[in-house]
Amino acid sequence: MRIGTCQTPEILGDVDAAVTVVRRFAERAVDLLLFPECFLQGYLVTEEHVHGQAFEIGSAAFGSVLARLEELRPALVIGMIERDGPRYYNTAVVIDGGRVVGRYRKTFLTSGESVFTRGDDYPVFQVGGVRFGINICYDTRFPEAAAAVAAGGASVLLVPAQNMMRREKAVWWQDRHHEIRACRARETGMWLASADVTGERDPDRIGLGPTGFLSPTGEVTARVPLGQTGMVVADIR
């Protein structure tokens, strides 16, 4: 399976613009494309943003988003803000041919994510004969999250992330994210692919990444240059 993982600009509250970015990346010949955490509506963890931007997956409004993705060849894993009744989730949705084939809800929430409800399971999906699961950003700090995906028979762990941080923190963390992910890859023997945002939100807050692939031995095999938009591709069997 050929996987592409995308380092994108941060887009806040503009679903049409986010879909346009997805469609542009999907022009590359890949089987699966990974996008960052909450990419569809933007990762801004305030009640106003989350409640105002959330989609119910079975709703007509979300159906109109799916219709714009129906013609795309690759399967997609896209971070989104999901509403399910009175609850809101930090979700990664798996889309194939404009249909939702599954979702994963972030299970380990940071102290600043109290507006979300934590997920409680680790589904495994299959595309092109390759089984994969998902951890979202902070999940990777906890070995049990990756271990649960591996226990489901996955050979690839996909990690949508969003590390738009204050400048000094972004610089300090820029290499440490992959150090943590390398531990998860070595522990589980899975390939790991991460996707993140880049650019500036304001003069004090920047996103550098990283976005890329780690082998089952924890080696970084490909990555988008820090601070640049782009995509890297890997063939995984």
N, C-alpha and C positions, 0 to 999 in steps of 0.2 A: 504494500500500500504506500502510495506517495502522499505524505503529509506536508502541508504548508502551514507555517505558524507566523502570525502577522503582528508587527509592531506598528501601531496606528497612532494618529493624533488623538488626543482626548476630545470627545464630542459630548457636550452636555445639553440634554433636553431637545435634541434635533434628530428624531428617528429617521427622517428622510435622508439626512446627510450621512448617518451611520449606515443605512442600507446602501447608499451610493458607494461608500467605501468598500463594503462587503462585495458588491457586484464588481468593482474594479479589481480587487484582489482575486476574485473567482475567475478572471480571464486566464490565469495561469493553469497549466495542465496538471492538476493534482486530484487526488481522490477525496481528501478531507482537508478542511481549512479550520484553523483555530484562531479565535479572536479573544480580546481581553475581557476581564471581569466587568460585568454590568455595561458592556460596550454599547448595547443597543440604545439605552437611554442615558448613559453616563453615570459614573460612580460619584455621586454626591449624596452623602448619608445624612440628609436632613428629612424630617417628616414631610415638609412641603414638597421636596423633590420626589421622594420615594412614593408618597401617596398620590402625587399628581401625575407621575410618569409610568406607574406600574401597569402591566397588562395581565389580564387573565388569559391563559394560554388557549382556552376554548372560545374566546370572544371574537366577535366580528372585527373588532379593531385590530386584534393580533392577526386574524385571518387575512386582512388587507396587507399586512407586512409579509406574511408568508407567500402571498400571491406574487410579490415582487421578487421572491427568491426561487420560485417554482422552476424556472427554466435553467437554473444554474447546474452545472455538471457536478461539482464537488458536494459531498456532504459537508455540513457546517456545524461547528460547535461555537455558540455565541453566548456571551454573558448577557444577562438581562435582569431587570427588576420585575419579579413576578408577584401578582396578587392572587390569592386563593381564598375567597371569602373574606374574613376579617384579617387574615394574616398576609404578611409580605415576606418574600424570600429573595435572597441573593442566589440566583439560579444560572446554571449553564444549560442551554437547551440544545438538543441534537436534532438537526433538521436535514432531511434528505428528500429532494424533489419537491420542496415546498410543504412537506408534511413533518410534523413533530413526531419523532420516533422515540423520544425519551427526554428525561431531564435529570439533572443532579442539583440538589440544593445544598449550599455551603453548610457544613456541619460545625465548624469551629469559627465562631464569630469573635471579632475583636471587641474591646470595651466600648468602642465608638459605634458599634453596629447594633445597638439595642432596638432600633426600629425594625430589624429583621427577626424572623423566627428561624431557629436553626433547623437544618434538615436532619434526617435520622437514618439514611441508608446510603449505600454505595453501589448503585446499579452499574452493570457492565454492558457495553454495547459492541456491535460488530459491524465493520465496514470492510469490504474487500477481503474477507477472510481473516482480518486482524481484530482481536478483541482489545478494547480500551475502556478505561474508566477515567474519572475526573476528580481532581482536588482543586479547590479554588483558593488561590493566594495563601492566606494565613493557615489554611488546612495543612500545608506542607511542613509547618513547624511541629506537627504531631505525627510520629511514626505510625500510629494506629490507623490513620486515615489512608495512607498509601498501602499499608498492609491489608486493609479490607478490600481495596481494589484488586490487589494481587491475588487474594484468596478467591476472588470471583473468576479467576482464570485469565485476567488481562495481561497482555504483554507490553502495553503502552499506557502511560499515565499522562493525561493532558492537564495542564495547569493554566487556566485563565487567571491573570493577575492584573492588579492596578496599583502601581507604586508612584502615583503623583504625590510627592512629598515636599516638605520644606527643603530648601536647597542643600543645607548642610547634611540633613539626614539622607537625601537622595545620593549624595556623593559617598557618604559612609557606607550605604547599603548596596551600592551598585554591583559589587562583586560578591557580596555575602549571600544574596538571594540564591545564586547558583551553588554556593557552597552547601547551603541547606538542602537544596534539591538533589545535589549529588549524593548526600547521605541517603535520601529516600530511594534513589535509583539503585545504589549498591545494596541496600537492605532487601529490596524486593526483586532485583534482577530485571526490572522493567526499563524500557526506554522512557524518557521523560521529555515532553515538549511543553514549553511555556510561551505565553503571549502576553505582551504588556503595552502600555501607552508611552508616548514620548511627547516632548514639547513643554511649553510653559502655560500654567493656568493664570499666574500673576507674577509679579517680579520676585516673589519669595518662594513660589512653589513650582517645582519642575518634575518631569518624568524622564528617566534615562533608559528604562528597561530593567533587566535584560530580557530579550526574547531569543529563544534558540532551542537546541536539542542537546540532551545529555544521554550518553550510552548507558547500558546496564552496569558498567564499571564506574560511572560517575564522571566520565570525560566529556567536556563540552566539545561536540563534534561540529557544530555550526551555530552562528548567532548573528543577529542583525547588529550592526555597529551601534554602540550606546548613543542615545540622543538622536537617532535617525529613524525615519519611517522606512518600512520595507518588510520583506518576507524572506525566510529561508525555508528550504525544502529538504526532506530526507526520505529515502526509500526504506521502509521497515517491513520485515517479513515475520 
